[in-house]
Every structure is written in structure tokens, then in C-alpha cells.
Amino acid sequence: MSEPCTEQERVEAIEMCCESKAEELRLLGYEQVTGKDVWECVSAKYKKEDAEPAIHQVVNDILSLKATQFMNFMTMAAYRGSPFL
């Protein structure tokens, strides 16, 4: 059985997945997408939960993010005047 990852390893894995998804979205024509944008989209649902999700759930949520889900999130964030845009 493997040992649990450290917080630093967790952060690095999440950043790598977000950058990978951002690159995929850029290849689809969404040229301005960053890893931070992807994380804002995916982590929005975690803000409602008290517990931090397992790393495998976070990675799955990032890598399975669809372009339409991302664009819906960005559109709603623009309407709300979200500061990260």
C-alpha cells in the first residue's frame, strides 16, 4: 500500500492536471485559458463542502472537465463580476 502524499505533492499534482486541462482547452480554441482558471472552475463545487476531497476525486474532476462546463462557469463568473477573470 502506498503512503499518503504530502501537501506539496498534492498541490503539484493538482497544478499539473490543471495545466494539462488548460492546454487541452487551448488546443480546442480557448486560447486564454490558464491552469488557475481550470482550478477556479473545478474547486467551486468544493467550497460548498466541509471536507477536502480525496486527490483521486480532484484529479478525476479536473481531467473530466468538459469545455462546455468550463465555458458555462466562466460565463456565470463574468455575470457575477468574479475578481479572478
Secondary structure, DSSP 8 states (H G I E B T S, - for coil): ------HHHHHHHHHHHHHHHHHHHHHTT-TT--HHHHHHHHHTTGGG-SS---HHHHHHHHHT--HHHHHHHHHHHHHHT-TT-
